[in-house]
Structure formats: structure tokens, C-alpha cells
Amino acid sequence: MRILVLGAGGIGGYFGGRLVENHKNVTFLVRPKRKSYLERNGLVIHSENGDYSFTPQLITKEDKAEPFDVILLSSKSYHLEQAIDDLKPFVGDHTVIIPLLNGVAHIPKLQAVFGENKVMGGYCVIETSLNATGEVVQTSDFDKLFFGELNGTNSDRAKLIEDTFANTKSEFILTSDIMRGMWQKYLMITVLSSVTTMMHAPTNRTNT
């Protein structure tokens, strides 16, 4: 199964890197500046669950490639429109897109462009960032990525993706209740945002 990860930052770099570590066929779609950096330095992960570094397969939106089987979309919500344009050349008839953005507003936007059948639900629970030198740093031992069909079925394609994602150092979890999980995370973020606004201070731990 050919996997495309849009972005090689704290989220895409981490989960994509764990899949590469497990010998999966992963390509990262990145911007030219990030591509140049990764070509020079590789993708480095510092993690509570084990460090890992490697030379990633990289493309930019200008490069040619056959459509991918699965796409992990790890961009920020304010970059969604650009991300959609960047992905168009790499989406085929049987491509499945698993977005990892917070909230739910991105789902209908992706469905409108790519079709309802091409979009699954997804979210992750992890504490991660890029350090000053561009390396991925995971600072706690939880690193879970949830995905599933939006209609609640455990489809054959979902089970195939589950098998592909299995046995990594992070948890890729197929769920038949993905919308509930996405809403619960969104509620948590909303509450924490309100608290930090009122207190004018960050909380001790932030989940992404």
C-alpha cells in the first residue's frame, strides 16, 4: 500500500516516520524549503517511545507521481484550501484521505472536492512539535491516531488500512465511532482554550 503524508512536521513527520520505521511505503508531500532541509538532514524523531532517523521519500506539489492508496492529511485548518490544491494530482479513483485536523468543518470541504467515498474521519492524540533545528520532538508517551469510516461501518478498506498500520511504535486505531471521537477532542480543545484565555497562561500539557 502506497501512503502519502501531507506535511513532515510534528504530526505528519511523527506518524509517517513510525510507518517508515515499520518498513511501509511512505512518501511525504512537503514544501520546497522543507524538502531541501530534509534532503540535507533527514527526518529525525526524538521520542519517549524510541528515537528514529531516516532519509524520507519526498515530493512537492510540482512533482509527478501516481495516485496514492492512502493519504494522511496533517495540515493546519488555515492551510486546508492550499492542502486540497496540493493533493489533487495525487488522488485517484481508489484513494482514501484520512484528515487529522481538529474539529469537523474540514470534512464537508474535502468531500465536496474529492467525493464522499474518498474521505474517512481521523484525529490524533499526541504531544509533539518541531525543535529549533527542525527535528520532531515527542515529549510524552501517548501517540495515538484514530481513523474510521464516517458512516460507522468497518469496511474492507478500513480493515486493510488497519492491517497496514499495525505493529508500529505508535497506535493506529480503527474505530466505528470516529465522529464521536472527533467531537470529543474538539470539545476538549474548546474547553482548554477558554481556560487559557481566562487565566492568561498555558495549561501544563497540550494534546494535538
Salt bridges, closest charged atoms under 4 A:
GLU21 OE1 - ARG18 NH1 2.81
GLU21 OE2 - LYS169 NZ 3.29
GLU39 OE2 - LYS35 NZ 2.68
ASP51 OD2 - HIS46 ND1 3.93
ASP85 OD1 - LYS88 NZ 3.32
ASP86 OD1 - LYS61 NZ 3.95
GLU127 OE1 - ARG205 NE 3.46
GLU135 OE1 - HIS46 NE2 2.82
GLU149 OE2 - ARG157 NE 2.69
ASP177 OD2 - ARG180 NE 2.70
